[in-house]
Amino acid sequence: MSRKLVTPLLRPPHHGEDGDVPGWVMITVMSAGIVAILTAIAGPELARILEQALASVGG
């Protein structure tokens, strides 16, 4: 095959964007913050519910 035909097949297409890294970092940090806040607020209640459920199954 001609090199002109093979080269584009071996190289991924370039769309002119390298991605939005700061946006993904912000989303990841905000998601971790939301999980931490929800765990702090609802964690003890969820632990109590889990303990009750395990106690009822274990007999």
For each residue, the residues with C-beta under 8 A, 3 or more apart:
1: 5 6
2: 5 6
3: 6 7
4: 7 8
5: 1 2 8 9
6: 1 2 3 9 10
7: 3 4 10 11
8: 4 5 11
9: 5 6
10: 6 7
11: 7 8
12:
13:
14:
15:
16:
17: 20
18: 21
19: 24
20: 17 23 24
21: 18 24 25
22: 25 26
23: 20 26 27
24: 19 20 21 27 28
25: 21 22 28 29
26: 22 23 29 30
27: 23 24 30 31
28: 24 25 31 32
29: 25 26 32 33
30: 26 27 33 34
31: 27 28 34 35
32: 28 29 35 36
33: 29 30 36 37
34: 30 31 37 38
35: 31 32 38 39
36: 32 33 39 40
37: 33 34 40 41
38: 34 35 41 42
39: 35 36 42 43
40: 36 37 43
41: 37 38
42: 38 39 45 46
43: 39 40 46 47
44: 47 48
45: 42 48 49
46: 42 43 49 50
47: 43 44 50 51
48: 44 45 51 52
49: 45 46 52 53
50: 46 47 53 54
51: 47 48 54 55
52: 48 49 55 56
53: 49 50 56 57
54: 50 51 57 58
55: 51 52 58
56: 52 53 59
57: 53 54
58: 54 55
59: 56
